[in-house]
Amino acid sequence: MSHELRPSARKFQTALIARGFQCEVVELPDATRTAPQAAQAIGCAVAQIAKSLVFKGRRTDKAILVIASGANRVDEAKLGELVAEPVEKANAHFARERTGFVIGGIPPTCHTESIATFIDEDLLQHAEIWAAAGTPHALFKLTPSHLRKMTGGQVAAIK
């Protein structure tokens, strides 16, 4: 583990290792806040970026996490059907409160609270993918199999 990681990235790296995942968090000088920025910084396809998007149930105020391929846009109607209530994109305050991380740095796991998680089926097409690791400058490489194990997420058609 690098001592140069920012506190949120270091916290995520420590949590990953504690959960038995040996993925290495890397922090880059350029922002990786968006999927295209992350793909450019890493040198991979945008579709290989596993972006963590927080939604909110309109009736229950429940947090819902979608880990989507960077090339895809989430269909809120499909997501609403999966969770049996209408959903909306969460604001920055709600996302940070429920995950413990800022938008652009929300990792797929190790959140403040347990969050229902859905994984975009398109991510399963790739041998390796990259996800945010606690800050808008930090990422880590993993496989779709690791993503499923670390999140317990339900694979779904969400685009």
MARBATOR-801735 format. One record per residue: residue number from 1; residue in three letters; z negated, y negated, x of N, C-alpha, C in turn. Coordinates in Angstrom, 2 decimals, m for minus. Layout:
> NUM,ALA,Z,Y,X,Z,Y,X,Z,Y,X
...
This chain:
> 1,MET,0.00,1.17,0.85,0.00,0.00,0.00,0.00,m1.24,0.90
> 2,SER,0.82,m2.19,0.57,0.93,m3.40,1.37,m0.21,m4.36,1.05
> 3,HIS,m0.75,m4.99,2.08,m1.79,m6.01,1.88,m1.17,m7.34,1.52
> 4,GLU,0.14,m7.44,1.58,0.81,m8.69,1.30,1.14,m8.85,m0.18
> 5,LEU,0.87,m7.85,m0.99,1.16,m7.94,m2.42,0.26,m8.98,m3.08
> 6,ARG,0.83,m9.69,m4.04,0.03,m10.62,m4.84,m0.99,m9.81,m5.63
> 7,PRO,m2.08,m10.45,m6.09,m3.16,m9.71,m6.76,m2.70,m8.84,m7.94
> 8,SER,m1.82,m9.34,m8.80,m1.39,m8.54,m9.96,m0.56,m7.33,m9.52
> 9,ALA,0.28,m7.50,m8.52,1.07,m6.38,m8.00,0.17,m5.37,m7.31
> 10,ARG,m0.81,m5.85,m6.57,m1.76,m4.97,m5.89,m2.59,m4.20,m6.93
> 11,LYS,m3.01,m4.88,m7.99,m3.78,m4.23,m9.07,m2.93,m3.12,m9.70
> 12,PHE,m1.66,m3.39,m9.92,m0.79,m2.38,m10.51,m0.59,m1.21,m9.53
> 13,GLN,m0.35,m1.51,m8.26,m0.15,m0.46,m7.25,m1.38,0.45,m7.19
> 14,THR,m2.55,m0.13,m7.18,m3.80,0.63,m7.14,m3.95,1.51,m8.38
> 15,ALA,m3.61,0.96,m9.54,m3.70,1.72,m10.80,m2.71,2.89,m10.81
> 16,LEU,m1.51,2.67,m10.31,m0.51,3.74,m10.23,m1.02,4.90,m9.38
> 17,ILE,m1.52,4.58,m8.20,m2.03,5.60,m7.29,m3.21,6.34,m7.92
> 18,ALA,m4.09,5.60,m8.58,m5.25,6.22,m9.23,m4.81,7.21,m10.32
> 19,ARG,m3.66,6.97,m10.90,m3.14,7.85,m11.96,m2.26,8.96,m11.39
> 20,GLY,m2.16,9.03,m10.07,m1.43,10.12,m9.43,0.04,9.88,m9.18
> 21,PHE,0.49,8.65,m9.30,1.90,8.33,m9.05,2.03,7.63,m7.70
> 22,GLN,2.85,8.18,m6.84,3.00,7.66,m5.48,4.16,6.68,m5.34
> 23,CYS,4.50,5.98,m6.39,5.56,4.98,m6.34,5.07,3.78,m5.53
> 24,GLU,5.97,3.18,m4.77,5.61,2.04,m3.94,6.09,0.73,m4.55
> 25,VAL,5.17,m0.18,m4.75,5.49,m1.50,m5.25,6.05,m2.34,m4.11
> 26,VAL,7.17,m3.00,m4.36,7.75,m3.92,m3.39,7.80,m5.31,m4.02
> 27,GLU,7.48,m6.29,m3.21,7.51,m7.67,m3.70,8.63,m8.39,m2.96
> 28,LEU,9.45,m9.08,m3.71,10.63,m9.73,m3.17,10.49,m11.24,m3.19
> 29,PRO,11.18,m11.93,m2.28,11.09,m13.39,m2.26,11.75,m14.04,m3.47
> 30,ASP,12.80,m13.41,m4.00,13.50,m13.96,m5.16,12.89,m13.42,m6.45
> 31,ALA,12.91,m14.22,m7.50,12.37,m13.80,m8.79,13.18,m12.64,m9.36
> 32,THR,12.47,m11.75,m10.01,13.10,m10.61,m10.68,12.70,m10.62,m12.16
> 33,ARG,12.54,m11.81,m12.68,12.06,m12.03,m14.05,13.01,m11.46,m15.10
> 34,THR,14.32,m11.50,m14.84,15.30,m10.97,m15.78,15.95,m9.73,m15.18
> 35,ALA,16.55,m8.92,m16.04,17.22,m7.70,m15.55,18.35,m8.03,m14.56
> 36,PRO,19.20,m9.02,m14.85,20.24,m9.34,m13.85,19.66,m9.81,m12.51
> 37,GLN,18.59,m10.59,m12.56,17.95,m11.04,m11.30,17.40,m9.84,m10.53
> 38,ALA,16.74,m8.94,m11.25,16.16,m7.76,m10.60,17.24,m6.88,m10.00
> 39,ALA,18.31,m6.65,m10.75,19.41,m5.80,m10.26,20.05,m6.40,m9.02
> 40,GLN,20.24,m7.71,m9.04,20.84,m8.37,m7.87,19.90,m8.28,m6.67
> 41,ALA,18.62,m8.49,m6.88,17.66,m8.44,m5.76,17.55,m7.05,m5.16
> 42,ILE,17.62,m6.02,m5.98,17.49,m4.63,m5.52,18.81,m4.06,m5.04
> 43,GLY,19.92,m4.51,m5.66,21.23,m3.97,m5.32,21.56,m2.74,m6.16
> 44,CYS,21.17,m2.77,m7.43,21.49,m1.67,m8.33,22.20,m2.22,m9.56
> 45,ALA,22.60,m1.33,m10.44,23.23,m1.75,m11.69,22.19,m2.31,m12.65
> 46,VAL,22.57,m3.28,m13.46,21.66,m3.86,m14.44,21.11,m2.77,m15.36
> 47,ALA,21.92,m1.77,m15.68,21.50,m0.68,m16.56,20.35,0.14,m15.97
> 48,GLN,20.13,0.06,m14.65,19.04,0.80,m13.98,17.71,0.05,m14.01
> 49,ILE,17.72,m1.15,m14.53,16.48,m1.91,m14.64,15.79,m1.52,m15.94
> 50,ALA,14.54,m1.08,m15.84,13.75,m0.71,m17.01,12.90,m1.92,m17.38
> 51,LYS,13.40,m2.71,m18.31,12.69,m3.93,m18.68,11.65,m3.64,m19.75
> 52,SER,10.45,m4.15,m19.54,9.34,m3.96,m20.48,9.29,m5.15,m21.42
> 53,LEU,9.51,m4.88,m22.70,9.53,m5.93,m23.72,8.42,m5.67,m24.73
> 54,VAL,7.63,m6.69,m25.00,6.53,m6.55,m25.94,6.94,m7.13,m27.29
> 55,PHE,6.73,m6.33,m28.32,6.97,m6.74,m29.70,5.65,m6.70,m30.44
> 56,LYS,5.65,m7.29,m31.63,4.44,m7.37,m32.43,4.77,m6.93,m33.85
> 57,GLY,3.94,m6.06,m34.42,4.11,m5.67,m35.81,3.77,m6.86,m36.70
> 58,ARG,4.64,m7.20,m37.61,4.42,m8.38,m38.45,3.26,m8.21,m39.41
> 59,ARG,3.01,m6.99,m39.87,1.90,m6.76,m40.81,0.60,m6.43,m40.10
> 60,THR,0.66,m5.63,m39.05,m0.56,m5.14,m38.40,m0.98,m5.92,m37.17
> 61,ASP,m0.07,m6.76,m36.64,m0.34,m7.50,m35.40,m0.48,m6.54,m34.22
> 62,LYS,0.02,m5.33,m34.37,m0.06,m4.29,m33.35,0.98,m4.56,m32.25
> 63,ALA,0.60,m4.36,m31.00,1.53,m4.50,m29.87,2.38,m3.24,m29.76
> 64,ILE,3.65,m3.44,m29.50,4.60,m2.35,m29.32,5.37,m2.66,m28.04
> 65,LEU,5.45,m1.68,m27.14,6.19,m1.86,m25.90,7.49,m1.09,m25.96
> 66,VAL,8.57,m1.77,m25.62,9.87,m1.10,m25.50,10.28,m1.22,m24.04
> 67,ILE,10.59,m0.08,m23.43,11.11,m0.08,m22.08,12.60,0.19,m22.22
> 68,ALA,13.37,m0.88,m22.08,14.81,m0.83,m22.37,15.63,m0.93,m21.10
> 69,SER,16.80,m0.34,m21.16,17.76,m0.53,m20.07,18.10,m2.01,m20.00
> 70,GLY,18.19,m2.52,m18.78,18.51,m3.93,m18.59,19.84,m4.34,m19.18
> 71,ALA,20.71,m3.38,m19.44,22.02,m3.69,m20.02,21.99,m3.75,m21.54
> 72,ASN,20.87,m3.37,m22.14,20.80,m3.27,m23.60,19.94,m4.35,m24.23
> 73,ARG,20.26,m4.64,m25.46,19.46,m5.53,m26.29,18.77,m4.67,m27.35
> 74,VAL,17.49,m4.88,m27.56,16.74,m4.09,m28.53,17.11,m4.51,m29.95
> 75,ASP,17.39,m3.52,m30.78,17.66,m3.74,m32.20,16.31,m3.72,m32.91
> 76,GLU,15.84,m4.89,m33.33,14.52,m5.00,m33.95,14.42,m4.21,m35.25
> 77,ALA,15.51,m4.08,m35.98,15.50,m3.30,m37.23,15.24,m1.82,m36.92
> 78,LYS,15.92,m1.29,m35.89,15.70,0.11,m35.50,14.25,0.32,m35.03
> 79,LEU,13.75,m0.62,m34.24,12.37,m0.51,m33.77,11.41,m0.56,m34.95
> 80,GLY,11.68,m1.45,m35.89,10.85,m1.55,m37.09,10.80,m0.24,m37.87
> 81,GLU,11.94,0.46,m37.94,11.97,1.76,m38.61,11.09,2.77,m37.85
> 82,LEU,11.13,2.72,m36.53,10.33,3.65,m35.72,8.83,3.45,m35.91
> 83,VAL,8.41,2.20,m36.10,6.98,1.91,m36.22,6.56,1.67,m37.67
> 84,ALA,7.50,1.81,m38.60,7.23,1.69,m40.03,6.70,0.32,m40.45
> 85,GLU,7.19,m0.72,m39.78,6.89,m2.09,m40.21,7.85,m3.04,m39.49
> 86,PRO,8.12,m4.19,m40.08,8.97,m5.17,m39.41,8.30,m5.62,m38.10
> 87,VAL,9.13,m5.91,m37.10,8.61,m6.36,m35.80,9.27,m7.67,m35.41
> 88,GLU,8.63,m8.34,m34.48,9.20,m9.55,m33.88,8.84,m9.56,m32.41
> 89,LYS,9.63,m10.26,m31.64,9.35,m10.40,m30.21,8.03,m11.14,m30.05
> 90,ALA,7.17,m10.64,m29.20,5.87,m11.27,m28.97,6.01,m12.51,m28.10
> 91,ASN,5.12,m13.47,m28.30,5.12,m14.65,m27.43,4.38,m14.33,m26.14
> 92,ALA,4.46,m15.24,m25.19,3.89,m15.00,m23.85,2.39,m14.76,m23.89
> 93,HIS,1.67,m15.50,m24.72,0.21,m15.34,m24.81,m0.15,m13.95,m25.33
> 94,PHE,0.50,m13.52,m26.41,0.24,m12.21,m26.99,0.55,m11.11,m25.98
> 95,ALA,1.70,m11.21,m25.31,2.11,m10.20,m24.34,1.10,m10.09,m23.20
> 96,ARG,0.65,m11.22,m22.69,m0.32,m11.18,m21.57,m1.68,m10.65,m22.03
> 97,GLU,m2.09,m11.07,m23.22,m3.37,m10.62,m23.76,m3.40,m9.10,m23.93
> 98,ARG,m2.31,m8.53,m24.42,m2.27,m7.10,m24.72,m1.94,m6.22,m23.50
> 99,THR,m1.21,m6.78,m22.53,m0.82,m5.97,m21.37,m1.62,m6.29,m20.11
> 100,GLY,m2.08,m7.54,m20.00,m2.76,m7.97,m18.78,m1.81,m8.53,m17.74
> 101,PHE,m0.52,m8.66,m18.10,0.49,m9.14,m17.16,1.37,m10.20,m17.82
> 102,VAL,1.98,m11.05,m17.00,2.86,m12.10,m17.50,4.26,m11.54,m17.79
> 103,ILE,4.94,m12.16,m18.74,6.32,m11.79,m19.04,7.14,m11.94,m17.76
> 104,GLY,8.01,m10.97,m17.53,8.80,m10.95,m16.30,8.17,m10.07,m15.24
> 105,GLY,6.89,m9.71,m15.45,6.19,m8.85,m14.51,5.48,m7.70,m15.20
> 106,ILE,5.70,m7.53,m16.50,5.00,m6.49,m17.25,5.51,m5.11,m16.83
> 107,PRO,4.64,m4.29,m16.27,5.03,m2.94,m15.88,5.04,m2.02,m17.11
> 108,PRO,5.60,m0.83,m16.97,5.66,0.09,m18.11,4.34,0.78,m18.45
> 109,THR,3.33,0.63,m17.62,2.05,1.31,m17.83,0.92,0.50,m17.21
> 110,CYS,m0.30,1.01,m17.31,m1.50,0.38,m16.72,m1.84,m0.95,m17.39
> 111,HIS,m1.74,m0.99,m18.71,m2.00,m2.21,m19.46,m3.48,m2.35,m19.82
> 112,THR,m3.83,m3.53,m20.28,m5.18,m3.84,m20.70,m5.64,m2.92,m21.83
> 113,GLU,m4.72,m2.61,m22.74,m5.04,m1.72,m23.85,m3.93,m0.70,m24.02
> 114,SER,m4.21,0.35,m24.76,m3.20,1.36,m25.03,m2.17,0.77,m26.00
> 115,ILE,m0.89,0.93,m25.66,0.18,0.33,m26.46,1.20,1.41,m26.82
> 116,ALA,1.58,1.46,m28.10,2.65,2.38,m28.52,3.89,2.02,m27.72
> 117,THR,4.52,3.02,m27.09,5.63,2.77,m26.18,6.86,3.56,m26.57
> 118,PHE,8.00,2.89,m26.53,9.30,3.50,m26.80,10.20,3.28,m25.59
> 119,ILE,10.89,4.34,m25.19,11.77,4.31,m24.03,13.22,4.40,m24.50
> 120,ASP,14.03,3.46,m24.07,15.46,3.44,m24.38,16.10,4.71,m23.83
> 121,GLU,16.74,5.47,m24.70,17.37,6.72,m24.28,18.41,6.52,m23.18
> 122,ASP,19.00,5.35,m23.07,20.01,5.10,m22.05,19.45,5.14,m20.63
> 123,LEU,18.14,4.91,m20.48,17.54,4.98,m19.14,17.56,6.39,m18.57
> 124,LEU,17.64,7.39,m19.44,17.61,8.78,m18.99,18.89,9.20,m18.28
> 125,GLN,19.92,8.37,m18.34,21.21,8.66,m17.69,21.16,8.48,m16.17
> 126,HIS,20.15,7.80,m15.67,20.11,7.41,m14.26,19.16,8.28,m13.45
> 127,ALA,19.56,8.56,m12.22,18.70,9.34,m11.32,17.47,8.53,m10.90
> 128,GLU,17.67,7.23,m10.71,16.55,6.36,m10.38,16.68,5.05,m11.15
> 129,ILE,15.52,4.51,m11.48,15.46,3.24,m12.19,14.41,2.36,m11.52
> 130,TRP,14.40,1.09,m11.86,13.46,0.14,m11.29,12.75,m0.58,m12.43
> 131,ALA,11.45,m0.80,m12.27,10.67,m1.48,m13.30,9.78,m2.54,m12.67
> 132,ALA,9.37,m3.51,m13.49,8.47,m4.57,m13.03,7.13,m3.95,m12.63
> 133,ALA,6.47,m4.63,m11.69,5.24,m4.08,m11.11,4.12,m5.12,m11.03
> 134,GLY,3.95,m5.91,m12.08,2.80,m6.79,m12.13,3.06,m8.27,m11.95
> 135,THR,4.16,m8.63,m11.30,4.51,m10.05,m11.15,6.03,m10.18,m11.31
> 136,PRO,6.53,m11.38,m11.55,7.97,m11.58,m11.65,8.72,m11.41,m10.32
> 137,HIS,8.02,m11.04,m9.26,8.64,m10.79,m7.96,8.46,m9.35,m7.49
> 138,ALA,7.77,m8.53,m8.27,7.44,m7.17,m7.84,8.13,m6.12,m8.70
> 139,LEU,8.61,m5.07,m8.03,9.29,m3.96,m8.69,8.85,m2.65,m8.05
> 140,PHE,9.12,m1.55,m8.75,8.94,m0.25,m8.14,10.03,0.69,m8.65
> 141,LYS,10.40,1.64,m7.78,11.43,2.61,m8.10,10.77,3.86,m8.66
> 142,LEU,11.39,4.43,m9.69,10.89,5.65,m10.28,12.04,6.42,m10.93
> 143,THR,11.76,7.59,m11.41,12.76,8.38,m12.13,12.46,8.29,m13.62
> 144,PRO,13.45,8.57,m14.46,13.17,8.60,m15.90,12.07,9.60,m16.25
> 145,SER,12.01,10.71,m15.53,10.96,11.70,m15.76,9.58,11.11,m15.48
> 146,HIS,9.45,10.38,m14.38,8.18,9.71,m14.07,7.84,8.68,m15.13
> 147,LEU,8.83,7.96,m15.61,8.60,6.95,m16.64,8.02,7.60,m17.89
> 148,ARG,8.58,8.72,m18.29,8.09,9.42,m19.48,6.66,9.92,m19.26
> 149,LYS,6.38,10.46,m18.07,5.03,10.97,m17.78,4.00,9.84,m17.73
> 150,MET,4.34,8.72,m17.08,3.35,7.67,m16.90,3.08,6.86,m18.16
> 151,THR,4.03,6.85,m19.09,3.85,6.05,m20.30,3.50,6.88,m21.53
> 152,GLY,3.92,8.14,m21.54,3.78,8.93,m22.75,4.66,8.39,m23.86
> 153,GLY,5.65,7.59,m23.48,6.52,6.93,m24.45,7.47,7.87,m25.16
> 154,GLN,7.84,7.46,m26.35,8.80,8.19,m27.17,10.21,7.72,m26.83
> 155,VAL,11.08,8.64,m26.45,12.47,8.29,m26.18,13.17,8.05,m27.51
> 156,ALA,13.91,6.95,m27.59,14.56,6.59,m28.84,15.83,5.79,m28.61
> 157,ALA,16.68,5.79,m29.62,17.86,4.93,m29.64,17.41,3.58,m30.17
> 158,ILE,17.32,2.58,m29.32,16.79,1.29,m29.73,17.77,0.13,m29.56
> 159,LYS,18.98,0.41,m29.06,19.91,m0.71,m28.85,20.76,m0.96,m30.07
